[in-house]
Amino acid sequence: MHSGDKRGVEEVLYCADGDGSLDRAVEKTRSENGKHISSTTKRRALEAQSLDSKALESLPCAKMYEKSYMHRDIVSHIATTKTGFVITISTDGRVKFWKKRDKGIEFVKTFRAHLGPILAHAVSLDGHMFATTSADNTIKIFDIVNFDMIGIIDTEFVPGTLCWIKDPLDQTACIVVTDSDTPTAYVFDPYSGTKPKRIINRIHRQPILLVAYNPVVECAVSVDKGGMVEYWTLEEPFALPESIDFKLKSQTDLYEFKKSKCIPNSLVFSPDFELFACTSATDSTIRIFRFATGKLYRKYDESIGASNSIQQSDEGGRFKLDDMEFGRRLATENELLKSSDAKASNAIFDASGRLLLFPSLFGIKVVSLSTNKVVCVLGKPEPHRFLDIALCQNLPGDTAPRPELAAPSNPESKQGTSASDPTLFCTAYKRKRFYMFTREEPDHLVQDNARDVFNEKPTREEASLAVMPSNQRSATAAILHTTLGDIHLALFPEHAPKAVENFATHSENGYYNGIIFHRVIKRFMIQTGDPLGDGTGGESIWGSPFADEFSPMLRHNHPYTLSMANSGPRTNGSQFFITTIESAPWLDDKHTIFGRVVSGSDVIHLIESAKTDKRDKPLEDISILNIQIQHRGSD
């Protein structure tokens, strides 16, 4: 992570980095005349650190997500409201409403809002209204508190982005909707049909991609496809607001995107509306601007190059990942950046405005804007690449009442006034789930408290798998005959039916006969199953990769665990490995467990003790002779 802040050293470098290094930083920083920084400056830094600590107390702090819930299709966007609701959107056009409780969330209602993917969505300033757009030329309006769709606006254009505003003429809540093909924007009254209240077409020369509204000065900030950023008021002649500190754009850094040849994909204001943050999938960079001056305040590089540098230089291990895991994440990151899904990634401010949260290759980073340091990382051990994030938090002393639910079947529970359950909601790349980070770590030991909730009916494919004849998934044990001896395995078809079927079928077809153990790492694992013998080959019995099968009942918390090797989510082929380490929690929910060793550990340690080259390949080949499969009911 790198900073683009251009201020003097006295304002930045002495600030603590969240791990008690304030004094070292103070000693390192000098004023221009060579003297130590003043006690006033040091006190200011200590106050900043104290305020950051208080802000962190109102944020999630768990390293792993506590719960996840399902959609029927990939979850693309997520939003939270001031009224205590969570809204999730999937690529099939469905919108789900959830109510935040003192602990966790409760499902409220689902809508098939559009027949295709939802292009944009927005929550009103007061948290009572919600709107969506799609390529079907419609805008759908929802009453959040009463969870009902109250209006449909048909347009003669394909809507682009949208934003709720307060009309300066009559002070009513309205929607600014852009045309995805022209630089025109339209202002609609959500209650007054399809005719726009006004048309705005003098701001940009290219179609508008993003719009955000600042109610403090009644001004909109927008960005077009060319990377041009504009400020404008909502009345003719749509001029700059009088309260800002510049008259010409050349006095600002608002040409930053144009100069960098990148296009932002998200724009959000801080709670006090003094800052706004933009993320750009084009260069994987987060930029924070001061609204009044238009100056660039912070700049964070989360590109693959920057991530490589962090991985290689992070001696303390705060961000450093296992080399195998880092390689897997790099492959996922490259795939993500080539797709349109990268545009779903965003950045958000916490309620204090002191902290910025954004997803990255290493997890979800929490950055102190005052000290310019990462103070927390959420989700680092998780296998998912998180994208769209939204925060729901109650700050201590926040006694603002929440509206009661209107439907009698959903009585509102008593709301607390403290940050008892601050929650970060996240979507993830190619996942049909959304994830919840809280202040509590998940409990994998309690079956009834499984963190991945199955709140949707199974698909036809899943249902057919469940009723598959037993003779197709009855392989329960195997004997792996190697050149150094036999290894007896228990298989788990009830937890990983596809992995077991793949392994058993390959074994009975002789696929593994003569294949070597191509990777052996002492006190970690032995790996085989690649007909090429170098870790790059192999395929499943279906000829294409198959999905992961994770179970909260199976963890890498014992040695001699049999798991599928892969190069990322849903890339299982033929390769598998057996662990020799006592516990490897970083492999959980990344590699499908489909069996364990029941005897033959001495053979495993013989293989593990073999001398290897720089690539962990044994100098002398150790091979599988054949694998004998045992089926349920067989002798």
Residue, then its C-alpha position, 0 to 999 in steps of 0.5 A: m500500500h502506497s500513499g499519494d499524500k504530498r503534505g509535509v513530514e511533520e503532518v504525516l510521518y510521526c503518526a503511530d502505525g497502530d502497533g505501538s511504534l509512535d515513539r520510534a516514529v517520533e524519534k525518526t521525524r525531524s523538523e526542518n531546522g533539525k529539532h525534535i517535533s514539538s510536544t504539541t505535535k506529539r500530543r496531537a498524534l497521540e490524540a489521533q491514535s486514541l480516536d482511531s482506537k475508539a473508532l476500531e471498537s465500533l468495527p468488526c475485528a474478526k479475522m474470519y467471517e461469522k456467517s454467510y447466506m445464499h442467493r440463487d445466483i451470484v451476489s453482485h452488490i450489497a447495501t446497508t441503510k440508516t434504518g437498519f436494513v441490509i439489501t443484497i442483489s444477485t445477477d439474476g435481478r433479484v433483490k433481498f431485504w434483511k433486517k439487522r438485529d441486535k445479533g445477526i440479521e433476519f430475512v424479510k422479503t425477496f423481489r424479482a426486480h428485473l429480468g436481467p442483471i441490475l446495473a445500478h442501485a441507490v439508497s435514499l439519504d434518509g434510508h427509507m427508499f431504494a431504487t434499481t436500474s436495468a437494461d430493461n429500460t426501467i427504474k424500480i422504486f422500493d419502500i425499504v421500511n415497509f419492504d414493498m415496491i411502490g413504483i416503476i419508471d419506464t424510460e426511453f433510454v437504457p439507464g446508467t447510474l442513479c443517485w438520490i438527491k434533495d430537490p432544491l426547489d421543493q426539498t423533495a427526495c428525487i432520483v438523478v438517473t443517467d443515460s448509459d449512451t449519452p451525457t444526459a442526466y434526468v431528475f425524476d420524482p419517484y411518485s410522479g410517473t415517467k416524465p422527468k422534472r428536469i433534464i441535465n445535459r451540459i455537464h459532461r461530454q461523455p456518458i456519466l458513470l458515477v454520481a454522488y450527492n453532497p447534501v451539505v452544499e446541495c451539490a453533485v459530483s459525477v464522473d464520466k467515461g473519459g475520467m472527467v470529474e465535475y461538481w455541479t449544483l442542481e439548478e440552472p445553470f448547474a454551476l460550481p457551488e459557492s462554498i468550495d475553495f476553487k474556481l478553476k479545475s486547474q487549481t485541483d487534482l480532479y484531472e487525476f483520472k484523465k492523466s492516469k488514463c483510468i476510470p473509477n468504478s465507485l464514488v462515496f462521500s465520508p459521513d461529514f462530506e468533507l472527503f470522497a473516495c474513488t476506486s478504479a479497477t483499471d489500475s487497482t488504486i483507491r484515491i481519496f479527495r478533499f471535497a472543498t479543494g478538489k485536492l488528492y488527499r490519499k492514494y493507495d496502490e493495490s495492484i498486482g505489482a504492489s501486492n508482489s512487493i508486499q509479499q516479498s518485503d513483509e518480514g513481520g508477516r502481517f500481510k505475507l501469505d503462504d507461497m502456495e496461497f499467494g500464487r492461488r490468489l494471484a491467479t484469481e486476481n488476474e482472472l478478476l481483473k480481466s472480467s467486468d466483476a472487478k468493477a464491483s469492488n468499492a471503498i467505504f468510510d466508517a461512521s467516524g470518517r477516520l477509517l477507510l475500508f476496502p477489499s484487496l488481495f490480502g483481505i479487507k483492509v482498514v486504513s487510518l486516514s489520520t496516520n495513513k496506516v493499515v490498522c486491521v485486516l479482515g478475512k486474510p485467512e479466507p479463500h474468497r476474493f471479497l468485492d462489494i462491501a457495506l457496513c452496519q454499525n451503532l456507535p456508542g451513544d447513538t440513540a437514534p430510534r429506528p422505525e418499527l417494521a410495518a408488517p405484523s408478522n415482523p415485530e421489531s425487537k428492542q434495539g440496543t444503543s451500543a455497538s454490540d454487533p457491528t457487521l461488515f457485509c461483503t460479496a465475493y468473486k463468483r460466489k452465490r453468497f454474501y458474508m458477514f464479519t463481526r467481532e466474533e470468530p466462527d465456531h467450527l466445532v458446533q454443527d448447529n452453528a455452521r457459518d454457511v447457512f443454506n437458506e435456499k432450496p437446492t438446485r435440480e443438479e444438487a437434488s439429483l446428486a442427493v438422490m443418486p443411487s448409492n452404488q454411484r457414491s459408495a466408495t468408502a475406503a482405498i489402499l494406495h499401493t506405493t513403491l515404499g509401501d501401502i497407505h490405507l485411506a478412509l473416504f468421506p462420500e457423504h461430505a465430498p461426493k464428487a471428490v470421492e467419485n472422481f478419486a475412486t473412478h480414476s483409481e479403478n481406471g488405472y489413471y494414477n498407476g505409475i504417477i510419482f509424488h511430485r511435491v514433498i514438503k517435510r512437516f507439511m504434506i506430500q502431493t501426487g496425482d499429476p500424470l505430467g509429474d510437475g504439478t501442472g497437469g491432470e484433469s477430472i473424470w468429467g474432463s473439466p474442473f469441478a466445484d469445491e465441497f467444503s464442510p464445517m465438520l471437516r477441518h485440516n486439524h489433524p495430520y494425514t488428511l486427504s485433500m484435493a490440490n487446486s489452483g483456486p476456487r472450483t479448479n479441482g482436477s486429479q491432484f491430491f495431497i496428504t498432510t503431515i502437519e498437526s494443523a493447517p487452518w489456512l487450508d480450510d475452505k480452500h481445499t476439499i477434504f475427502g478422506r483421512v489416513v487410517s494406517g500406513s503413516d510410516v510409509i507417509h513419513l518415508i516419502e516425507s523424508a525423501k531428499t528433494d530439489k529446489r522445487d520440492k520434487p524428490l530426487e529419486d522417483i516415488s510412485i503409485l503402483n495402483i490404488q484399490i477402492q473398497h465400496r460400501g457392502s463389499d468384503 
